[in-house]
């Protein structure tokens, strides 16, 4: 087993590599293209408005706290969270590969995203099992991984929709037809149900709020089908109400 601080140093190195890869994409032609802008004029219906991706700034900012706080905290101050260096390294490596691939290999990109969801879910579960977390653990452990797990799940749902369009799985019936709309509504329903189940299990209001951010941004997309826009907007509102109810439940249980 690693010494206590060695795992946190590994997390710092992994995160630094991820940030370097993200910065490199702004200068090198890795083929990064906005989700939904596909070949041959096809358009994925689960395409959020451009401002949505600003949530990554918040996620990366909180993850910076995750990797730095255990190294900088006073020795007398407890920090009961394990560093999870192997899982965090795997998360960063998968993210780096995905950044480098851009949209050139949609199926591989989707597989990587699904693996990220699995690893993120594992890390999220570990952070929710902390008994009586300190304030620092709430801000630097629970919050970043709630946001990350929620957002990578939304991204995976959108990527499934994009992959189906790119590969023309539904042939000529795609591109805005009833099969594509049906698939998109199914994905929205799966995301809504999953966010509610996870949130209720761990009494976590952040996960449904993260989904609400994504669903609201999907509803704001200008090229969206009217039915999908209505359903995603209604889903965002329902998730916000559900998150407030979870907050009420948590307050009631503490009392």
Secondary structure, 3 states (H helix, E strand, C coil): CCCHHHHHHHHHHHHHHHHHHHHHCCCCCCCCCCCCECHHHCECCCCCCHHHHHHHHHHHHHHHHHHHHHHHCCCCCCCCCCCCHHHHHHHHHHHHHHHHHCCCCHHHHHHHHHHHHHHHHHHHHHHHCCCCCCHHHHHHHHHHHHHHHHHHHHHHHHHHHHHHHHHCCCHHHCCCCHHHHHHHHHHHHHHHHHHHHHHHHHCCHHHHHHHHHHHHHHHHCCCCCHHHHHHHHHHHHHHHHHHHHHHHHHHHHHC
